[in-house]
Amino acid sequence: MNMKFLVSSDELIKNLQVLRGVINNNNTIPVLDNFLFELDNNNLKITASDLETTMTANVEVESEDKGRFLLPARLLFDTVKSLPTQPLTFMFEDDHRMEIINDYGKYSFAYSDADDYPELIDMEEAESIVLPSGIISEAVSKTIFATGNDDLRPTMTGILFEFSPESLNFVGTDAHKLVKYERNDLKADNETQFVMPKKPLQILKNYLAGLEDDVEISYDERNAHFKFGNMELISRLINGKYPNYRAVIPTDNPNVLTIDRQKFLDVVKRIAIFANQATHLIRVEMNGAELKVSAEDLDFSNQAEERLSCNYNGEDMAIGFNSKFLIEILSNLDSEEITLNMSVPSKAAIIHPADGLEEGEKVMMLIMPLMLS
């Protein structure tokens, strides 16, 4: 097989950078340590896969040849990344050697036949929806931190996509905290829900954040397919029924605290230093226009408290929170002010951004309380 193609080093590295995020560091199947290159004259299709997630990119090249071959992912990426910006010529010889040639020199390594590379998943009867890339990136950013890591509860390790003719919802929870990102300005034709794993969503979030393209999402019972720009991503869905998250959201929350988000976050971070390192328990007391945040670690005789002004409507109350979870929630909101809606100290508290949302956008974050001694 004698083939060659010419490609921009910038264009190639930009795509390889995204695709290499799919490849696992410790593959049990050696063939997955490679990029699949499929050359068809002036189009080069590059694929990376870990069997659960498969991603492809189409790159424009100059060539008159066709062929399929595997190139070692890490070696290729490290080589191209280290080269200055310039055109690169890839030459393939019959003895399974490949050379990358530029103005300064040449770099040679072995390539493999593509026969053993897994086939792409075929989705014949799939529903689809088109969404702006920024909304997908924002939805994932707002919810992914709340997902769990417990393999015994696999659905809670991913994000629930919940589409209906009324709205689109994205939900993440680990049973201690829960986030629901809602768009009631976007609709789907039919009601459906599926759970996406974290890894492909993290790749999508990072890539889509800077794009203004629309994303076509197709989905069936087993897989979801995302198509955007010159790229496509196919992910196997998490099998199982997502917990009834609505059942844990209190509907009657007469005690409402409104407070500056950053000031509250700074106080919680300082007080958390003095909390018990096993429970991370902090105490939040509301009394009129004053909020007191405190913690103590009896094992080491550590104690701290701070007071700050707030706007509170409701009965005086004290509630306990895991400071780690509260810090995560406050750090993943963008608003200047937040509202904390509560019923009683034994029920979940609901946090909403008080400002900064687009029209049609809703964000609800929930945190379960800890018992105060």
C-alpha positions in Angstrom: 0.0 0.0 0.0 1.7 3.2 -1.2 -0.3 6.2 -0.2 0.3 9.8 0.8 -1.6 12.9 1.9 -0.8 16.5 2.8 -2.4 18.1 5.9 -2.1 21.3 8.0 -0.4 20.5 11.3 -2.7 23.0 13.1 -5.9 21.4 11.7 -4.6 17.9 12.5 -3.6 18.6 16.1 -6.8 20.5 16.8 -8.8 17.4 16.0 -6.4 14.8 17.6 -6.5 16.8 20.8 -10.3 16.2 21.1 -10.3 12.6 19.9 -7.5 11.4 22.2 -9.8 12.2 25.2 -11.8 9.1 24.2 -8.9 6.7 24.4 -8.3 5.0 27.7 -4.9 5.0 29.3 -5.2 1.3 30.1 -7.0 -0.5 27.3 -7.6 -4.2 27.6 -8.0 -4.3 23.8 -4.7 -3.2 22.2 -6.3 -2.1 18.9 -8.1 0.7 20.8 -4.7 2.3 21.6 -4.8 3.5 17.9 -6.5 6.2 15.9 -8.3 4.7 12.9 -7.4 6.8 9.7 -9.8 6.4 6.7 -8.5 8.3 3.7 -10.9 9.0 0.8 -9.1 11.4 -1.6 -9.4 14.9 0.0 -11.2 13.7 3.1 -9.5 12.1 6.1 -11.8 10.6 8.7 -10.1 10.0 12.1 -11.8 7.7 14.7 -11.1 7.1 18.4 -13.0 4.6 20.5 -13.1 2.8 23.9 -16.1 0.7 22.7 -18.5 2.7 25.0 -17.8 6.0 23.3 -16.7 6.5 19.7 -15.8 9.9 18.2 -14.9 10.8 14.6 -13.5 13.9 12.9 -13.4 14.7 9.2 -10.3 16.6 8.2 -9.6 18.2 4.8 -6.4 16.9 3.2 -4.7 16.9 -0.2 -4.6 13.4 -1.7 -5.5 11.2 -4.6 -5.5 7.9 -2.6 -7.9 5.8 -0.5 -7.2 3.4 2.4 -7.7 2.4 6.0 -5.0 2.0 8.6 -4.3 2.3 12.3 -1.7 4.7 13.8 -0.5 4.6 17.5 -2.5 7.4 19.2 0.0 8.6 21.8 3.1 8.5 19.5 1.2 10.3 16.7 -0.2 13.0 19.0 3.0 13.7 20.8 4.9 13.9 17.5 2.4 16.3 15.8 2.0 18.4 18.9 5.7 19.1 19.1 6.0 20.2 15.5 5.8 23.9 14.4 2.9 25.1 12.4 3.4 23.9 8.7 2.0 21.4 6.2 2.8 17.8 6.9 3.2 15.0 4.4 2.2 11.5 5.5 3.8 8.7 3.4 2.7 5.1 3.8 4.9 2.2 2.5 4.1 -1.4 1.8 6.2 -2.6 4.7 3.8 -1.1 7.3 6.1 1.9 7.8 4.9 5.5 7.8 6.8 8.7 7.5 5.7 12.2 8.5 7.8 14.7 6.5 8.1 18.4 7.0 10.6 21.2 6.2 12.9 20.2 9.1 13.0 16.4 8.9 11.1 13.2 8.9 9.6 10.9 11.6 9.0 7.3 11.0 6.9 4.6 12.8 4.8 1.6 12.1 1.2 1.5 11.2 -1.3 -1.5 11.4 -4.1 -2.8 9.2 -7.6 -1.6 10.2 -9.3 -5.0 9.9 -9.6 -5.6 13.6 -10.9 -2.2 14.5 -14.5 -2.3 15.9 -17.4 -1.4 13.6 -19.2 1.8 14.2 -22.6 1.5 15.9 -25.5 1.7 13.4 -28.6 3.6 14.6 -31.4 3.0 12.1 -34.6 3.9 14.0 -33.6 6.9 16.1 -35.4 10.1 17.1 -33.6 13.3 16.8 -33.5 16.9 18.0 -31.4 19.9 17.1 -30.0 22.1 19.9 -27.6 25.1 20.1 -24.1 23.9 21.2 -24.0 26.5 24.0 -27.1 25.1 25.7 -25.7 21.6 25.7 -22.4 22.8 27.1 -24.2 24.9 29.8 -26.6 22.1 30.8 -23.7 19.6 31.2 -21.6 22.2 33.1 -24.4 22.9 35.6 -25.2 19.3 36.3 -22.1 17.1 35.9 -20.6 18.0 39.2 -23.7 16.6 41.0 -23.5 13.1 39.5 -22.3 10.2 41.6 -19.4 7.7 41.3 -21.0 4.7 42.8 -21.0 1.8 40.3 -23.7 0.0 42.4 -26.0 2.8 41.3 -25.0 3.2 37.7 -27.8 5.6 36.5 -26.7 8.1 39.1 -23.2 8.2 37.6 -24.6 9.9 34.5 -26.9 12.8 33.5 -30.5 12.3 32.8 -31.7 13.9 29.5 -35.5 14.4 29.8 -37.2 15.7 26.7 -40.9 16.5 26.4 -43.2 18.8 24.4 -43.2 21.2 27.4 -39.5 21.5 28.1 -36.0 19.9 28.1 -34.6 18.9 31.4 -31.0 17.8 32.4 -30.6 16.3 35.8 -27.6 15.1 37.9 -27.7 13.7 41.4 -25.6 11.6 43.8 -28.4 11.3 46.5 -26.7 14.1 48.6 -27.2 16.9 46.1 -29.3 17.3 43.0 -29.3 19.7 40.1 -32.0 20.2 37.5 -31.2 22.5 34.5 -34.4 23.3 32.6 -35.1 25.0 29.2 -38.8 25.7 28.7 -38.0 27.7 25.6 -37.1 24.4 23.8 -39.3 21.4 23.1 -39.2 17.9 21.8 -41.9 16.2 19.7 -42.2 13.3 22.0 -41.6 12.4 25.7 -38.4 10.5 26.2 -35.5 10.1 28.7 -32.1 8.6 28.6 -29.0 8.6 30.8 -25.7 9.7 29.3 -22.4 8.6 30.9 -20.0 11.3 32.2 -17.0 10.7 30.0 -18.5 11.6 26.6 -20.4 14.5 28.2 -17.1 15.9 29.6 -15.6 15.7 26.1 -18.7 17.4 24.6 -18.8 20.1 27.3 -15.1 21.1 26.7 -15.4 21.1 22.9 -18.8 22.8 22.5 -18.2 25.6 25.0 -16.5 27.8 22.3 -18.7 26.8 19.3 -21.8 28.5 17.9 -22.9 25.5 15.8 -26.1 23.6 16.2 -25.8 20.0 17.5 -28.0 17.2 16.1 -28.8 14.6 18.8 -30.2 11.3 17.7 -31.1 8.6 20.2 -32.6 5.2 20.5 -32.9 2.8 23.4 -29.2 2.0 23.6 -27.2 4.8 22.1 -27.0 8.6 21.6 -25.4 10.2 18.6 -24.2 13.8 18.6 -23.3 15.5 15.3 -21.7 19.0 15.2 -19.3 20.7 12.8 -16.9 18.2 11.3 -17.3 15.9 14.3 -19.6 13.0 15.5 -19.8 11.3 18.8 -21.7 8.1 19.6 -22.1 6.9 23.2 -23.7 3.8 24.7 -26.3 4.9 27.2 -26.4 3.8 30.8 -29.0 1.0 31.2 -31.5 1.3 34.0 -34.3 3.4 35.4 -33.3 6.8 36.8 -34.6 7.5 40.3 -37.8 9.5 40.7 -35.9 12.8 41.5 -39.1 14.8 41.8 -40.1 12.8 44.9 -37.3 14.4 46.9 -38.0 18.0 46.0 -40.0 19.7 48.8 -42.9 21.7 47.4 -43.7 23.8 50.4 -40.7 26.0 51.4 -41.9 29.0 53.4 -38.5 30.0 54.8 -36.6 31.9 52.2 -33.0 33.3 52.6 -31.7 35.7 49.9 -27.9 36.4 50.1 -24.9 37.4 48.2 -23.5 34.2 46.7 -19.8 35.0 46.7 -19.8 36.4 50.3 -21.7 33.3 51.5 -19.3 31.0 49.6 -16.3 32.7 51.1 -17.7 32.4 54.6 -18.6 28.7 54.1 -15.0 28.0 52.8 -13.4 29.6 55.9 -15.8 27.9 58.4 -15.3 24.5 56.7 -11.7 24.5 57.7 -12.8 24.0 61.3 -15.5 21.4 60.6 -15.1 17.7 61.5 -13.1 16.2 58.6 -15.3 13.1 58.6 -18.7 14.8 58.4 -17.8 18.2 57.1 -20.8 19.5 59.1 -21.4 23.2 59.3 -24.4 24.9 61.1 -26.3 27.7 59.3 -28.6 29.7 61.6 -31.1 32.3 60.3 -32.5 35.0 62.5 -34.1 38.0 60.8 -31.5 40.0 58.9 -28.6 38.0 60.3 -27.0 34.7 59.3 -24.6 32.8 61.5 -22.4 30.1 60.0 -20.4 27.9 62.5 -18.6 24.7 62.9 -16.7 22.8 65.5 -14.5 19.7 65.7 -14.7 18.3 69.2 -11.9 15.8 68.5 -9.4 18.6 68.2 -11.2 21.4 70.1 -11.5 23.5 66.9 -14.3 26.0 66.5 -15.2 28.9 64.3 -18.2 31.1 63.5 -19.0 34.1 61.3 -22.0 36.4 61.0 -23.1 38.2 57.9 -26.2 40.3 56.9 -28.9 38.7 54.7 -32.5 39.0 53.7 -34.5 36.3 55.5 -38.2 35.7 55.5 -39.4 32.9 57.7 -39.2 31.3 61.2 -35.9 31.4 63.0 -34.1 28.1 62.3 -30.8 26.3 62.3 -29.9 23.7 59.6 -26.9 21.5 59.1 -25.1 21.0 55.7 -22.1 19.1 54.4 -19.8 22.0 53.7 -18.1 20.2 50.7 -21.5 19.8 48.9 -22.6 23.4 49.7 -19.3 24.7 48.4 -19.7 22.7 45.2 -23.2 24.0 44.6 -22.3 27.7 45.3 -19.2 27.4 43.1 -21.3 26.1 40.2 -23.7 29.0 40.1 -23.0 32.3 38.3 -25.5 34.7 39.9 -24.6 37.5 42.2 -27.4 36.5 44.6 -29.0 33.2 45.5 -32.2 32.2 47.3 -32.2 29.3 49.8 -35.7 27.9 50.2 -36.3 25.7 53.2 -39.2 24.0 55.1 -37.8 22.3 58.2 -34.2 21.4 59.2 -34.8 17.7 58.3 -35.8 18.3 54.7 -33.8 19.2 51.6 -33.0 22.9 50.9 -33.5 24.3 47.4 -31.1 26.8 46.0 -32.0 29.0 43.0 -29.9 31.7 41.3 -31.7 35.0 41.9 -30.4 36.7 38.7 -28.3 36.2 35.6 -30.6 33.6 33.8 -31.6 33.8 30.2 -35.2 33.8 29.2 -36.6 30.2 29.3 -33.7 29.0 31.5 -34.2 27.6 35.0 -31.7 26.2 37.4 -32.6 24.4 40.6 -30.0 22.9 43.0 -30.9 20.8 46.0 -28.8 19.8 49.0 -29.8 17.3 51.7 -29.3 18.4 55.3 -27.2 16.8 58.0 -28.6 16.3 61.5 -27.4 18.8 64.1 -26.4 17.4 67.5 
